[in-house]
Amino acid sequence: MLGDSKTFSGFSVNDLVKAKAFYIDVLGLEAEDTGMGLKVKIKGNNDLFVYEKKDHQPATYTVLNFEVADIDKAVKALSAKGVIFEHYDFGGGAKTDAMGIMRGKAAGQGPDIAWFTDPAGNIFSVLSQ
């Protein structure tokens, strides 16, 4: 029934102005104010809807993943723009390195991935399969 529907994801932020500046100036995305929130354009016609919510609580999980060809290059470029990467130790040797990258491919534990937050505390990642 819904298999042919166009889909999009959405999440909240506590400050739409800060979010828009971060998405455009730091992440290099296109974002337009719709009057109800931001329409953030993502390659592949999978837009996001980001809306302001006064009692916003960031999710405790990754809400948006960006697949990149070279994770080291992406982390360095984002770090140069002021992005701070999270550092995790999941146990069993699964932890992020000094750059904030969990090297999953070498360990046979999934992709190489690095997590960061937007100004509202929503968790994003860059990953390389």
C-alpha positions in Angstrom: 0.0 0.0 0.0 2.7 2.5 0.9 5.6 1.0 -1.1 5.3 3.7 -3.8 5.0 6.6 -1.4 7.6 9.4 -1.2 9.0 9.3 2.3 10.9 11.8 4.4 12.2 11.9 7.9 11.7 14.5 10.5 13.0 15.5 13.9 12.9 18.5 16.2 15.4 21.1 17.4 15.2 23.8 20.1 16.4 26.6 17.8 15.5 26.6 14.1 17.9 29.6 13.3 20.9 27.8 14.9 20.0 24.6 13.2 19.6 26.2 9.8 23.0 27.9 10.1 24.7 24.7 11.2 23.1 22.6 8.4 24.1 25.2 5.7 27.4 26.7 6.9 28.9 23.6 8.6 27.4 20.6 6.9 27.0 22.2 3.5 23.4 21.2 3.0 20.6 23.2 1.4 17.8 24.2 3.8 14.8 26.4 3.2 12.4 27.7 5.8 8.8 26.5 5.0 7.1 28.6 7.6 6.5 25.4 9.7 10.1 24.3 9.8 13.1 23.6 7.6 13.1 21.5 4.5 16.6 20.1 4.3 17.5 18.8 0.9 19.5 15.5 0.9 20.9 13.8 -2.2 18.5 11.1 -3.6 15.4 13.2 -3.0 15.2 12.1 0.6 14.5 15.4 2.2 14.3 16.0 5.9 11.8 18.1 7.8 13.3 19.8 10.9 10.9 21.7 13.2 11.3 23.8 16.3 9.8 22.3 19.5 10.0 24.3 22.7 10.3 21.2 24.9 12.7 19.5 22.5 14.6 16.6 23.9 17.4 15.2 21.6 17.1 11.6 20.7 19.5 9.2 22.5 20.2 7.4 19.2 21.6 8.4 15.7 18.8 10.3 13.8 20.8 11.0 10.6 23.7 9.1 8.9 25.8 10.5 6.1 27.6 7.9 4.1 31.0 9.2 2.9 33.8 7.7 0.7 36.6 8.8 3.0 35.7 9.0 6.7 39.1 10.4 7.7 38.8 13.2 5.2 35.2 13.9 6.3 36.1 14.0 10.0 39.0 16.3 9.4 36.9 18.7 7.3 34.1 18.8 9.8 36.5 19.2 12.7 38.1 22.2 10.9 34.6 23.8 10.9 34.3 23.3 14.6 32.4 20.0 14.8 33.3 18.0 17.9 33.1 14.3 17.5 31.8 12.0 20.3 34.0 9.4 21.9 32.5 6.1 22.9 33.8 2.9 24.5 31.2 0.1 23.8 33.4 -2.6 25.4 34.9 -5.6 23.7 37.3 -3.5 21.8 34.6 -1.4 20.1 35.6 2.2 20.8 36.3 5.3 18.9 39.9 6.4 18.3 41.5 9.8 18.9 39.7 11.3 15.9 36.3 10.0 17.2 36.1 7.2 14.6 35.1 3.7 15.5 37.1 1.5 13.0 34.4 -1.2 12.5 35.6 -2.4 9.1 39.1 -3.6 10.4 37.5 -5.3 13.4 34.7 -7.0 11.4 32.1 -5.0 13.4 30.3 -3.0 10.7 31.3 0.3 9.1 33.8 2.9 10.1 31.6 5.5 11.9 32.0 8.8 13.7 29.2 10.5 15.7 28.6 14.2 16.3 25.7 16.4 17.4 23.8 19.3 15.9 23.3 22.4 18.0 20.1 20.9 19.4 22.0 17.7 20.6 20.6 15.4 17.9 23.1 12.7 17.1 24.4 12.5 13.5 27.1 10.3 12.0 29.4 10.1 9.1 30.2 6.5 8.1 32.1 4.6 5.5 30.8 1.1 4.6 
